[in-house]
Amino acid sequence: MIAARWLVVCAIVGSGPVAAQERDTVLLEEIVVSGTRFPVERRSVPARVQVIRGEELQRDGVTFVADALRQVAGVHVVQSGSFGAVASMFLRGGESDYVQVLIDGIPANDPGGRIDLADLTVDNVERIEIVRGPASVLYGSDAVTGVVQIFTRRGAGPERVSGQVRAGSFGTRDASMTAQGGHGQAALAVSLRHVASDGTLPFNNEYRNTTASGRLAVQLDETSVAFALRHTDAVFHFPTDGAGSLVDSNQFLANRMTSLSLDLERRIGPDTDVQITLGLNRTAGAGADDPDHPGDSLGVFASRSQSERQRRSVDARVNARPSGASILTLGAVVEDERESSLSQFQSSFGPFGGAVEASRWNAGLYGQGIIGWDKAHLQVGARYDRNERFGSFLTARAGVVVRPALATRIYAAVGNSFKEPTFIETFGGGFVVGNAALNPERSLSWEVGVEQWVTRNGMALAVTYFDQRFRDIVQYNAAPAQAGDPNYFNVAAATVRGVELEATWLVRPWARLQAHYAYLASEVTNAGFADGPNAEFVDGRRLLRRPTYTMGMMVHAHAGNVVSGVVSARYAGSRDDLDFSSFPFRRVTLPGRTLVDLGAEVRPTPWADIALTVRGENVFGVRYEEVRGFPARGRTVLIGVRIGN
């Protein structure tokens, strides 16, 4: 019944009063970067590309990137509890490490694709672009089901400073300050934000996050230089064990992430430019779990750990435009990946621990051609990667866009992608033995879609069908045939098919509605080492933590420059998970849930540089779990004031 009601709501979006044609022109001419690696009109890209604008996130009161992504069709975000708990993203039903997340063109994923979105805030963000579909041709490993790219604010325009303070539920405090502006050929944007909370659990659940971000850009005749930095320092306290039981009074994890990018671009001819991107992403983590009391000395009662992961890269490419609508790109990239970790444990049978030091490099060559005609675009690309550990890999992608009418876009695409193994899967560490002979996980995908802009009604409708086949998924084998044999092998496989429906409707000049519905059919086709109905992979069953149905709706409205607000609702259907509270583990089904969020800004006068803000999440206080055993946040309300724009 719930799904049926939501389908009716999405269908209603397809009819409505006349609105301004100007909105449709903006939609048709929107410029995006992530689908091609250079600015093009979104309508010429044979993929679904969605843009979330930073100014809207600020106005809506959204704090974290993970929450911003929850309203994107095909994206399902899972967080294991309170602020700071691990937050993973599943895009079009792929694994949580199948999406490459970039910050100003620099991968933020750990080597092997894993990324925790819990600490990534939206401050100083100009826009977030989400590309759905395989993108390894342009971005290499990890971009199996898509790419999420975060662009730092450019800082152009007059100098201005703004600040905000908020406080609310669970002892949450949020303070931020930004400054930006351009002068002559230079533009600068900087920000500083501190978020803290007491958490949702009764003890040892504090969280703090301090993020500094900045971007400096300089234009010198035919050369442009841009330097961007984002640094996050976060600490998360948690009293839970792996099953969610409250058992520990002092364990915590600290995480520091630094992302640096230097982008150099020079025009070397009327139709040719060269771009070089230097990148560094470094993540340093540390954890501690001291004895809870003097008598705590049973089993494994204390631990200390620290780790560091680093990715350094150089990416150079040439873009040539042999004709006005056609573009040829040739590029080369070299990346160095390193990881080190140290763990120490205290137990009733003595101390033990382990250390890992590992590295690998990857070199890639890629090419892409876009041929444009009056009513069609053809995009073809190929890439060759040579990795120090798994050897060579070839990827390719082809897509076509046809526009039989100004307001109609039909596209189709097919391509393959890959994800390199993680360091522990290749090199091992602690109690596990790595497998140096592992191959990358790989996929073959195709999709077809239609977009229709109803110019007289201020409405845009889209439907996409996709089909993905994943194989060589790396799986852990706890009992190898002989002692000393590897614990990891390429054995599992799955298929995921689905449909995405999306609509945008300018209901009135002062009100805009967005809605989406996604159907996902996932099936394990090779369970590998998994055994029994309660395993992670079960032949013929759906993949864990991925609901079959998801829906969302968001309404933005404003009254001049005085009041603006947003109301959003999202539904996630039932999904399978594992219950680790008993042994053997049990496969369980988590029920579906509907959540409603809201945000509002009120200015005393239209010309005032001060605004009162309110943000409410899960405003009806729905009790639910995104991960079995870990209750999600309840009703959260933040009230504050913002000065400046």
C-alpha positions as CSV (number, residue, x, y, z in Angstrom):
1,M,0.0,0.0,0.0
2,I,2.8,2.4,0.9
3,A,4.5,1.8,-2.5
4,A,1.2,2.3,-4.3
5,R,0.5,5.7,-2.6
6,W,4.0,6.9,-3.5
7,L,3.6,5.9,-7.1
8,V,0.4,7.9,-7.3
9,V,2.1,10.9,-5.8
10,C,4.9,10.6,-8.5
11,A,2.3,10.3,-11.2
12,I,0.6,13.5,-10.0
13,V,3.8,15.3,-10.7
14,G,3.1,14.7,-14.4
15,S,0.3,17.3,-14.5
16,G,0.1,20.9,-13.3
17,P,-0.3,24.6,-14.1
18,V,1.6,26.6,-16.6
19,A,5.0,28.0,-15.3
20,A,7.8,30.0,-16.8
21,Q,9.8,28.6,-19.7
22,E,12.9,30.1,-18.3
23,R,13.3,27.2,-15.8
24,D,13.4,24.7,-18.7
25,T,16.1,26.6,-20.5
26,V,18.2,26.4,-17.4
27,L,17.6,22.6,-17.1
28,L,18.5,22.0,-20.7
29,E,21.7,24.1,-20.6
30,E,23.1,23.0,-17.2
31,I,26.9,22.5,-17.4
32,V,28.5,19.5,-15.7
33,V,32.0,18.1,-15.6
34,S,32.1,14.6,-14.1
35,G,30.6,12.7,-17.0
36,T,33.3,13.8,-19.4
37,R,36.2,15.4,-17.4
38,F,35.5,18.8,-18.9
39,P,32.5,21.2,-18.9
40,V,29.7,20.3,-21.3
41,E,26.0,20.7,-21.3
42,R,24.3,17.9,-19.3
43,R,22.0,17.0,-22.1
44,S,24.9,15.9,-24.3
45,V,26.2,13.3,-21.7
46,P,24.9,9.7,-22.3
47,A,24.4,9.1,-18.6
48,R,22.2,10.2,-15.7
49,V,24.0,13.2,-14.1
50,Q,22.4,15.0,-11.1
51,V,23.7,18.2,-9.5
52,I,23.1,19.2,-5.9
53,R,23.9,22.8,-5.3
54,G,25.7,23.9,-2.2
55,E,23.6,27.1,-1.8
56,E,20.5,24.8,-1.5
57,L,22.2,22.6,1.0
58,Q,23.1,25.6,3.1
59,R,19.5,27.0,2.9
60,D,18.0,23.6,3.8
61,G,20.3,23.2,6.8
62,V,22.0,19.9,5.6
63,T,25.2,19.2,7.5
64,F,26.7,16.0,6.0
65,V,27.2,14.8,2.4
66,A,25.7,11.5,3.3
67,D,22.4,13.2,4.1
68,A,22.5,15.2,0.9
69,L,22.8,12.0,-1.2
70,R,19.8,10.4,0.4
71,Q,17.5,12.3,-1.9
72,V,19.2,11.0,-5.1
73,A,17.4,8.3,-7.1
74,G,19.3,5.0,-7.0
75,V,21.4,6.0,-3.9
76,H,20.8,4.2,-0.6
77,V,22.9,5.4,2.4
78,V,23.3,3.2,5.4
79,Q,24.7,4.5,8.7
80,S,25.2,2.4,11.8
81,G,23.8,4.6,14.4
82,S,24.5,8.1,15.7
83,F,26.6,11.1,14.4
84,G,30.0,9.8,13.3
85,A,29.0,6.1,12.9
86,V,30.1,4.4,9.7
87,A,28.1,5.7,6.7
88,S,28.2,3.7,3.5
89,M,26.6,4.3,0.1
90,F,25.1,1.8,-2.3
91,L,24.6,3.2,-5.8
92,R,22.3,1.2,-8.2
93,G,22.7,-1.8,-6.0
94,G,26.5,-2.2,-6.3
95,E,28.8,-2.9,-3.4
96,S,29.5,0.0,-1.0
97,D,33.0,0.3,-2.4
98,Y,31.8,0.5,-6.0
99,V,31.4,4.3,-6.1
100,Q,34.4,6.6,-6.5
101,V,34.1,9.8,-4.4
102,L,36.2,12.7,-5.6
103,I,37.0,16.1,-3.9
104,D,38.0,18.6,-6.6
105,G,39.0,15.7,-8.9
106,I,41.0,13.8,-6.2
107,P,39.8,10.3,-5.1
108,A,38.8,10.2,-1.4
109,N,38.3,6.4,-1.3
110,D,40.8,4.2,0.4
111,P,42.8,2.0,-2.0
112,G,40.3,-0.7,-3.0
113,G,37.3,1.6,-2.9
114,R,36.1,1.7,0.7
115,I,34.9,5.1,1.9
116,D,33.2,6.2,5.1
117,L,31.0,9.3,4.5
118,A,30.3,9.9,8.2
119,D,32.8,12.8,8.5
120,L,32.3,14.5,5.2
121,T,30.5,17.8,5.6
122,V,28.9,20.1,3.0
123,D,30.5,23.4,4.1
124,N,32.2,25.4,1.3
125,V,30.7,23.1,-1.3
126,E,29.7,24.8,-4.5
127,R,28.0,21.7,-6.0
128,I,28.0,17.9,-5.9
129,E,27.7,16.0,-9.1
130,I,26.5,12.4,-9.2
131,V,27.1,10.3,-12.3
132,R,25.2,7.0,-12.3
133,G,26.7,4.1,-14.4
134,P,30.2,2.7,-15.0
135,A,32.9,5.4,-15.2
136,S,36.2,3.5,-15.0
137,V,37.2,4.7,-18.5
138,L,37.7,8.2,-17.1
139,Y,38.3,7.5,-13.4
140,G,39.9,4.0,-13.2
141,S,39.3,1.7,-10.2
142,D,36.3,2.0,-7.9
143,A,34.0,3.8,-10.4
144,V,32.0,0.6,-11.0
145,T,28.4,1.9,-10.5
146,G,29.1,5.7,-10.5
147,V,31.0,8.7,-9.4
148,V,30.2,11.4,-6.8
149,Q,32.3,14.5,-7.2
150,I,32.4,17.4,-4.7
151,F,33.5,20.8,-6.0
152,T,34.8,23.4,-3.6
153,R,33.2,26.9,-3.8
154,R,35.1,29.1,-6.4
155,G,34.9,32.3,-4.4
156,A,34.3,34.7,-7.4
157,G,32.4,37.9,-7.0
158,P,32.5,40.6,-4.3
159,E,34.1,39.9,-0.9
160,R,31.7,38.6,1.7
161,V,31.8,36.9,5.0
162,S,29.2,34.8,6.7
163,G,28.8,32.8,9.9
164,Q,26.3,30.4,11.5
165,V,25.7,28.9,14.9
166,R,23.1,26.2,15.7
167,A,22.2,24.0,18.6
168,G,19.6,21.3,19.3
169,S,18.9,17.7,20.0
170,F,21.4,15.3,21.5
171,G,23.5,18.2,22.7
172,T,24.4,19.0,19.2
173,R,26.4,22.2,18.5
174,D,27.3,23.5,15.0
175,A,29.4,26.6,14.3
176,S,30.8,27.7,10.9
177,M,32.4,30.7,9.2
178,T,33.1,31.3,5.5
179,A,34.8,34.0,3.6
180,Q,35.0,34.4,-0.2
181,G,35.6,36.9,-2.9
182,G,37.5,37.7,-6.1
183,H,39.9,40.5,-6.9
184,G,41.3,41.0,-10.4
185,Q,42.5,37.6,-11.6
186,A,42.3,35.8,-8.3
187,A,39.4,34.3,-6.3
188,L,39.5,32.7,-2.9
189,A,37.0,30.8,-0.7
190,V,37.7,29.5,2.8
191,S,35.6,28.0,5.5
192,L,35.9,26.6,9.0
193,R,33.3,24.4,10.7
194,H,33.0,22.6,14.0
195,V,30.2,20.1,14.7
196,A,29.8,18.3,18.1
197,S,27.2,16.1,19.7
198,D,26.7,14.0,22.8
199,G,25.3,11.2,20.6
200,T,22.1,9.2,20.8
201,L,23.3,6.4,23.1
202,P,23.2,6.7,26.9
203,F,27.0,6.8,27.4
204,N,30.3,7.1,25.5
205,N,28.7,8.3,22.3
206,E,30.3,11.8,21.9
207,Y,31.3,13.0,18.4
208,R,33.2,16.0,17.2
209,N,34.3,17.1,13.7
210,T,36.4,20.1,12.7
211,T,36.7,20.8,9.0
212,A,38.8,23.4,7.2
213,S,38.4,24.0,3.5
214,G,39.7,26.4,0.9
215,R,40.2,27.1,-2.8
216,L,42.4,29.6,-4.5
217,A,42.2,30.2,-8.2
218,V,44.3,32.5,-10.4
219,Q,43.8,33.2,-14.1
220,L,46.9,34.4,-16.0
221,D,46.2,35.0,-19.7
222,E,45.9,31.5,-21.3
223,T,46.9,29.7,-18.0
224,S,44.7,29.0,-15.0
225,V,45.9,27.6,-11.6
226,A,43.6,26.3,-8.9
227,F,44.7,24.9,-5.5
228,A,42.1,23.3,-3.2
229,L,42.4,21.9,0.3
230,R,40.0,20.0,2.6
231,H,41.1,18.8,6.1
232,T,38.9,17.0,8.6
233,D,39.7,16.0,12.1
234,A,37.0,13.9,13.8
235,V,36.6,11.7,16.9
236,F,33.8,9.2,17.4
237,H,33.1,7.5,20.8
238,F,31.0,4.3,20.8
239,P,30.0,1.9,23.5
240,T,28.8,-0.9,21.2
241,D,30.3,-4.2,20.1
242,G,29.8,-5.7,16.6
243,A,26.3,-6.6,17.4
244,G,25.3,-3.2,18.8
245,S,25.3,-4.2,22.5
246,L,26.2,-1.5,24.9
247,V,29.4,-2.9,26.5
248,D,32.2,-0.4,26.6
249,S,32.6,2.9,28.4
250,N,35.7,4.4,26.7
251,Q,36.5,3.0,23.2
252,F,36.8,5.6,20.4
253,L,38.1,6.1,16.9
254,A,39.9,9.2,15.6
255,N,40.1,10.0,11.9
256,R,42.0,12.7,10.0
257,M,41.5,13.2,6.3
258,T,43.5,15.6,4.1
259,S,42.7,16.2,0.4
260,L,45.0,18.4,-1.7
261,S,44.6,19.2,-5.4
262,L,46.6,21.4,-7.8
263,D,45.0,21.9,-11.1
264,L,46.9,23.6,-14.0
265,E,45.3,24.4,-17.3
266,R,46.7,26.1,-20.3
267,R,45.3,26.8,-23.8
268,I,48.0,25.9,-26.4
269,G,45.9,26.7,-29.4
270,P,42.5,28.1,-30.5
271,D,41.0,24.6,-30.1
272,T,43.3,22.7,-27.8
273,D,44.1,22.9,-24.0
274,V,46.3,20.9,-21.7
275,Q,45.3,20.1,-18.1
276,I,47.4,18.6,-15.3
277,T,46.0,17.6,-11.9
278,L,48.3,16.8,-9.0
279,G,46.5,15.1,-6.1
280,L,47.1,13.8,-2.6
281,N,44.6,12.1,-0.3
282,R,45.8,11.0,3.1
283,T,43.7,9.4,5.8
284,A,45.2,8.7,9.3
285,G,43.1,6.8,11.8
286,A,43.7,5.7,15.4
287,G,41.6,3.7,17.9
288,A,41.8,3.0,21.6
289,D,39.9,0.8,24.0
290,D,41.5,0.9,27.4
291,P,40.3,-1.4,30.3
292,D,36.9,-0.2,31.5
293,H,37.8,-0.6,35.1
294,P,40.7,-2.1,37.2
295,G,39.2,-5.6,37.1
296,D,38.6,-5.6,33.3
297,S,41.1,-8.4,32.4
298,L,39.0,-11.2,30.8
299,G,39.3,-12.1,27.1
300,V,40.6,-9.4,24.9
301,F,40.2,-6.4,27.2
302,A,42.2,-3.6,25.7
303,S,43.5,-2.5,22.3
304,R,45.3,0.2,20.5
305,S,45.5,0.7,16.7
306,Q,46.7,3.2,14.2
307,S,46.7,3.3,10.4
308,E,47.6,5.6,7.5
309,R,46.4,5.3,3.9
310,Q,47.7,7.6,1.1
311,R,47.0,8.1,-2.6
312,R,49.2,10.4,-4.7
313,S,48.5,10.9,-8.3
314,V,49.4,12.9,-11.4
315,D,46.8,13.1,-14.2
316,A,47.6,14.9,-17.5
317,R,45.2,15.2,-20.4
318,V,44.8,17.1,-23.7
319,N,41.4,18.2,-25.0
320,A,41.2,19.0,-28.7
321,R,38.1,20.3,-30.5
322,P,38.4,19.5,-34.2
323,S,34.9,20.9,-34.7
324,G,32.6,23.0,-32.6
325,A,30.5,20.1,-31.3
326,S,33.2,17.3,-31.2
327,I,35.9,16.9,-28.6
328,L,38.8,14.4,-28.4
329,T,40.5,13.7,-25.0
330,L,43.8,11.8,-24.5
331,G,45.1,11.3,-21.0
332,A,47.6,9.5,-18.8
333,V,47.6,9.0,-15.0
334,V,50.1,7.6,-12.5
335,E,49.1,6.8,-8.9
336,D,51.0,5.7,-5.9
337,E,49.1,4.0,-3.1
338,R,50.4,3.2,0.4
339,E,49.0,1.8,3.6
340,S,50.5,1.1,7.0
341,S,48.8,-0.1,10.2
342,L,49.8,-1.2,13.6
343,S,47.5,-3.1,16.1
344,Q,48.2,-4.1,19.7
345,F,45.9,-6.1,22.0
346,Q,45.9,-7.0,25.7
347,S,44.2,-10.3,26.6
348,S,44.0,-12.8,29.5
349,F,46.3,-15.1,27.6
350,G,49.0,-12.4,26.9
351,P,49.6,-9.5,24.5
352,F,49.5,-9.9,20.7
353,G,49.4,-7.6,17.6
354,G,50.5,-7.1,14.1
355,A,51.8,-4.6,11.6
356,V,51.3,-4.1,7.9
357,E,53.4,-2.0,5.4
358,A,52.3,-2.2,1.8
359,S,52.4,-0.1,-1.4
360,R,51.5,-0.4,-5.1
361,W,51.4,1.8,-8.2
362,N,49.1,2.1,-11.1
363,A,49.5,3.7,-14.5
364,G,46.8,4.3,-17.0
365,L,46.2,5.6,-20.5
366,Y,42.8,6.7,-21.6
367,G,41.1,8.3,-24.5
368,Q,37.6,9.6,-25.2
369,G,35.9,11.0,-28.2
370,I,32.7,13.0,-28.4
371,I,31.2,13.5,-31.8
372,G,28.4,16.0,-31.9
373,W,25.7,16.7,-34.5
374,D,22.7,18.9,-34.5
375,K,20.4,16.4,-32.7
376,A,22.8,13.7,-31.5
377,H,26.0,13.1,-29.6
378,L,28.2,9.9,-29.6
379,Q,30.6,9.3,-26.8
380,V,33.2,6.5,-27.0
381,G,36.1,5.9,-24.6
382,A,38.7,3.2,-23.7
383,R,41.3,2.9,-21.0
384,Y,44.3,0.7,-20.3
385,D,45.5,0.3,-16.7
386,R,48.7,-1.4,-15.6
387,N,48.9,-2.2,-11.9
388,E,52.0,-3.4,-10.1
389,R,50.0,-6.2,-8.4
390,F,47.2,-7.5,-10.6
391,G,48.7,-6.7,-14.1
392,S,46.7,-5.0,-16.9
393,F,43.0,-4.3,-17.3
394,L,41.0,-2.9,-20.2
395,T,37.8,-0.9,-19.9
396,A,35.6,0.6,-22.5
397,R,32.3,2.6,-22.7
398,A,30.1,3.8,-25.5
399,G,27.0,5.9,-25.3
400,V,24.7,7.9,-27.6
401,V,22.3,10.8,-27.0
402,V,19.5,11.6,-29.5
403,R,17.4,14.7,-29.2
404,P,14.5,14.2,-31.7
405,A,13.0,17.4,-30.3
406,L,14.4,20.4,-28.3
407,A,12.8,19.1,-25.0
408,T,13.4,15.4,-25.5
409,R,16.5,13.4,-24.8
410,I,17.0,9.7,-25.4
411,Y,20.2,8.0,-24.4
412,A,21.8,4.6,-24.2
413,A,25.1,3.4,-23.0
414,V,27.1,0.2,-22.4
415,G,30.4,-0.3,-20.6
416,N,32.6,-2.2,-18.2
417,S,34.4,-1.2,-15.0
418,F,36.7,-2.6,-12.3
419,K,37.6,-2.3,-8.7
420,E,41.1,-3.2,-7.5
421,P,41.4,-5.4,-4.4
422,T,42.0,-3.8,-1.0
423,F,45.4,-3.9,0.7
424,I,44.4,-6.5,3.3
425,E,42.9,-8.7,0.5
426,T,46.2,-8.6,-1.4
427,F,48.8,-8.3,1.4
428,G,47.0,-9.7,4.4
429,G,47.7,-8.7,8.0
430,G,46.9,-9.8,11.5
431,F,45.1,-13.1,11.4
432,V,44.4,-13.2,7.7
433,V,46.6,-14.2,4.7
434,G,46.4,-12.1,1.6
435,N,46.2,-13.4,-2.0
436,A,48.7,-11.7,-4.3
437,A,47.1,-13.4,-7.3
438,L,43.7,-11.7,-6.9
439,N,42.1,-10.1,-10.0
440,P,40.0,-6.9,-9.9
441,E,36.3,-7.2,-9.3
442,R,34.6,-6.3,-12.6
443,S,31.2,-5.4,-14.0
444,L,29.4,-5.2,-17.3
445,S,26.5,-2.7,-17.5
446,W,24.1,-1.2,-19.9
447,E,21.3,1.3,-19.6
448,V,18.7,3.2,-21.6
449,G,16.8,6.3,-20.6
450,V,14.4,9.0,-21.7
451,E,14.1,12.6,-20.5
452,Q,11.3,14.9,-21.4
453,W,11.0,18.6,-20.5
454,V,7.4,19.7,-20.6
455,T,8.2,23.4,-21.4
456,R,4.7,24.7,-21.0
457,N,4.3,23.1,-17.6
458,G,7.7,23.8,-16.1
459,M,8.3,20.1,-15.7
460,A,11.0,17.5,-16.4
461,L,10.4,13.8,-16.4
462,A,12.9,11.0,-16.7
463,V,12.9,7.2,-16.8
464,T,16.0,4.9,-16.9
465,Y,16.4,1.2,-17.1
466,F,19.8,-0.4,-16.2
467,D,21.3,-3.9,-16.1
468,Q,24.5,-4.7,-14.3
469,R,26.5,-7.9,-13.9
470,F,29.2,-8.2,-11.2
471,R,31.7,-11.0,-11.1
472,D,35.0,-11.9,-9.5
473,I,33.8,-10.4,-6.2
474,V,36.4,-11.0,-3.6
475,Q,35.2,-13.2,-0.8
476,Y,36.7,-14.2,2.6
477,N,37.3,-17.9,3.3
478,A,37.7,-18.5,7.0
479,A,38.9,-22.1,6.5
480,P,41.3,-22.4,3.6
481,A,42.3,-25.9,2.5
482,Q,45.7,-25.8,4.1
483,A,47.3,-23.7,6.8
484,G,49.1,-20.7,5.2
485,D,46.8,-20.6,2.2
486,P,45.1,-17.3,1.3
487,N,41.9,-16.2,2.9
488,Y,40.6,-14.2,-0.1
489,F,39.5,-15.4,-3.6
490,N,37.6,-14.0,-6.6
491,V,34.5,-16.2,-6.4
492,A,31.2,-14.4,-5.9
493,A,28.9,-12.9,-8.6
494,A,25.6,-11.1,-8.7
495,T,23.2,-9.3,-11.1
496,V,21.4,-6.1,-10.4
497,R,18.6,-4.6,-12.6
498,G,16.4,-1.7,-12.0
499,V,14.3,1.3,-13.0
500,E,14.5,4.9,-11.9
501,L,11.7,7.4,-12.3
502,E,12.4,11.1,-11.7
503,A,10.4,14.3,-11.9
504,T,11.0,18.0,-11.4
505,W,8.1,20.4,-11.4
506,L,8.0,24.1,-11.0
507,V,4.6,24.2,-9.4
508,R,4.6,28.0,-9.0
509,P,7.3,30.6,-9.5
510,W,7.8,30.3,-5.7
511,A,7.6,26.5,-5.3
512,R,9.5,23.6,-6.9
513,L,8.8,19.8,-6.4
514,Q,11.2,16.9,-7.0
515,A,10.2,13.3,-6.8
516,H,11.8,9.9,-7.6
517,Y,11.1,6.2,-7.4
518,A,13.6,3.4,-7.8
519,Y,13.0,-0.3,-8.2
520,L,16.0,-2.6,-7.7
521,A,16.1,-6.3,-8.4
522,S,19.4,-7.8,-7.1
523,E,20.2,-11.5,-7.1
524,V,23.3,-13.5,-6.1
525,T,24.3,-15.8,-9.0
526,N,27.3,-17.3,-7.3
527,A,27.5,-17.5,-3.5
528,G,31.2,-18.6,-3.6
529,F,32.3,-19.9,-0.2
530,A,29.0,-18.9,1.5
531,D,27.2,-21.8,3.1
532,G,23.6,-22.0,4.3
533,P,20.6,-19.6,4.2
534,N,22.1,-17.2,6.7
535,A,25.3,-16.3,4.8
536,E,26.3,-12.9,3.4
537,F,25.8,-14.3,-0.2
538,V,23.0,-16.8,-0.8
539,D,22.3,-18.1,-4.3
540,G,19.1,-16.6,-5.6
541,R,18.6,-14.2,-2.7
542,R,19.0,-10.4,-2.9
543,L,22.1,-8.5,-1.8
544,L,22.3,-7.3,1.8
545,R,21.2,-3.8,2.8
546,R,19.7,-2.9,-0.6
547,P,16.0,-2.3,-0.5
548,T,13.9,-3.3,-3.6
549,Y,11.9,-0.1,-3.5
550,T,13.0,3.5,-2.6
551,M,11.1,6.7,-3.1
552,G,11.6,10.3,-2.3
553,M,9.9,13.7,-2.6
554,M,11.2,17.2,-1.9
555,V,9.3,20.6,-2.0
556,H,11.3,23.9,-2.0
557,A,9.3,27.1,-1.5
558,H,10.1,30.7,-0.8
559,A,8.3,34.0,-0.2
560,G,10.5,36.6,-1.8
561,N,13.7,37.1,0.2
562,V,12.1,36.7,3.6
563,V,11.1,33.1,4.0
564,S,12.4,29.9,2.4
565,G,11.8,26.3,3.3
566,V,12.0,22.7,2.3
567,V,10.0,19.6,3.2
568,S,11.3,16.2,2.1
569,A,10.0,12.7,2.6
570,R,11.8,9.4,1.7
571,Y,10.8,5.8,1.8
572,A,13.0,2.8,1.9
573,G,11.4,-0.7,1.6
574,S,12.4,-3.8,3.5
575,R,16.0,-5.1,3.1
576,D,18.0,-8.0,4.3
577,D,20.8,-7.8,6.9
578,L,22.7,-10.0,9.2
579,D,22.1,-10.2,13.0
580,F,25.4,-10.7,14.8
581,S,23.9,-10.8,18.3
582,S,24.0,-14.6,18.4
583,F,26.1,-17.4,16.8
584,P,25.5,-18.7,14.3
585,F,24.6,-15.4,12.7
586,R,21.0,-15.0,11.4
587,R,19.8,-13.4,8.2
588,V,17.0,-11.0,9.0
589,T,14.7,-8.6,7.2
590,L,14.5,-5.0,8.4
591,P,11.1,-3.4,7.8
592,G,10.5,-0.4,5.5
593,R,10.2,3.1,6.9
594,T,9.2,6.6,5.8
595,L,11.1,9.6,7.2
596,V,10.2,13.3,6.9
597,D,12.7,16.2,7.2
598,L,12.3,19.9,7.0
599,G,14.3,23.1,6.9
600,A,13.5,26.8,7.0
601,E,15.1,30.2,7.0
602,V,13.4,33.4,8.1
603,R,14.8,36.9,7.5
604,P,13.4,39.8,9.5
605,T,13.4,42.0,6.4
606,P,14.2,41.2,2.7
607,W,17.5,43.2,2.9
608,A,18.7,41.9,6.2
609,D,22.0,40.0,6.4
610,I,20.7,37.9,9.3
611,A,18.4,34.8,9.2
612,L,16.9,32.5,11.8
613,T,17.2,28.9,10.8
614,V,15.6,25.6,11.8
615,R,16.4,22.1,10.6
616,G,14.3,19.0,11.6
617,E,15.3,15.5,10.7
618,N,13.0,12.5,11.2
619,V,10.5,15.0,12.6
620,F,7.9,12.2,13.5
621,G,10.5,10.3,15.6
622,V,10.3,7.1,13.6
623,R,12.2,4.2,15.3
624,Y,14.2,2.2,12.8
625,E,17.6,0.6,12.1
626,E,19.7,1.0,8.9
627,V,22.0,-1.7,10.3
628,R,20.7,-4.5,12.4
629,G,21.4,-3.8,16.1
630,F,22.2,-0.1,15.7
631,P,19.2,2.2,16.2
632,A,19.3,5.2,13.9
633,R,18.9,8.8,15.1
634,G,15.5,9.8,16.4
635,R,13.9,13.2,16.0
636,T,16.7,15.8,15.6
637,V,16.0,19.5,15.6
638,L,18.6,22.3,15.2
639,I,17.8,26.0,15.7
640,G,20.2,28.7,14.9
641,V,21.1,32.0,13.3
642,R,23.1,32.9,10.2
643,I,24.7,36.2,9.5
644,G,25.7,37.1,5.9
645,N,25.2,35.2,2.6
